[in-house]
């Protein structure tokens, strides 16, 4: 049963990554992108990895925008 949960969790994260890339490409509002980032962070994806993956998919400009958005997201206490 644990394998099914892990596969589903991984599939959802990959879906979130695709939504993130599309949001960056379509220049969606910062708030939308921040929500996706926060969800991926809760799932264990570190901000620096998000930026690195985005760089590969959407280029330097998109990755730079993502890095700037991540810096503005309040840190959890």
C-alpha positions, -999 to 999 in steps of 0.1 A, spaced: 0 0 0 29 24 7 41 21 -29 8 33 -42 8 63 -19 44 72 -29 36 69 -67 5 91 -62 24 116 -42 52 117 -69 26 120 -97 10 149 -80 43 167 -75 52 162 -111 18 177 -121 25 207 -98 59 212 -115 42 212 -149 16 238 -136 45 258 -122 64 258 -156 32 268 -175 25 295 -150 59 310 -154 57 307 -192 23 324 -193 34 351 -168 7 343 -143 3 364 -112 29 361 -85 3 350 -60 -6 319 -80 30 309 -85 37 314 -47 8 290 -39 23 263 -61 58 269 -46 44 266 -11 26 234 -19 58 219 -34 77 230 -3 53 212 19 59 181 -1 96 184 6 109 201 -25 136 227 -16 135 262 -31 169 259 -48 158 227 -65 126 244 -78 147 271 -93 172 247 -109 143 226 -124 126 257 -137 159 269 -153 159 237 -173 123 240 -184 116 277 -188 151 293 -191 170 319 -170 143 346 -171 116 323 -158 140 309 -131 150 344 -121 114 354 -117 108 322 -96 138 330 -74 125 365 -68 90 352 -59 105 326 -35 124 353 -17 92 372 -11 73 342 4 72 345 42 93 319 60 75 295 83 82 300 120 
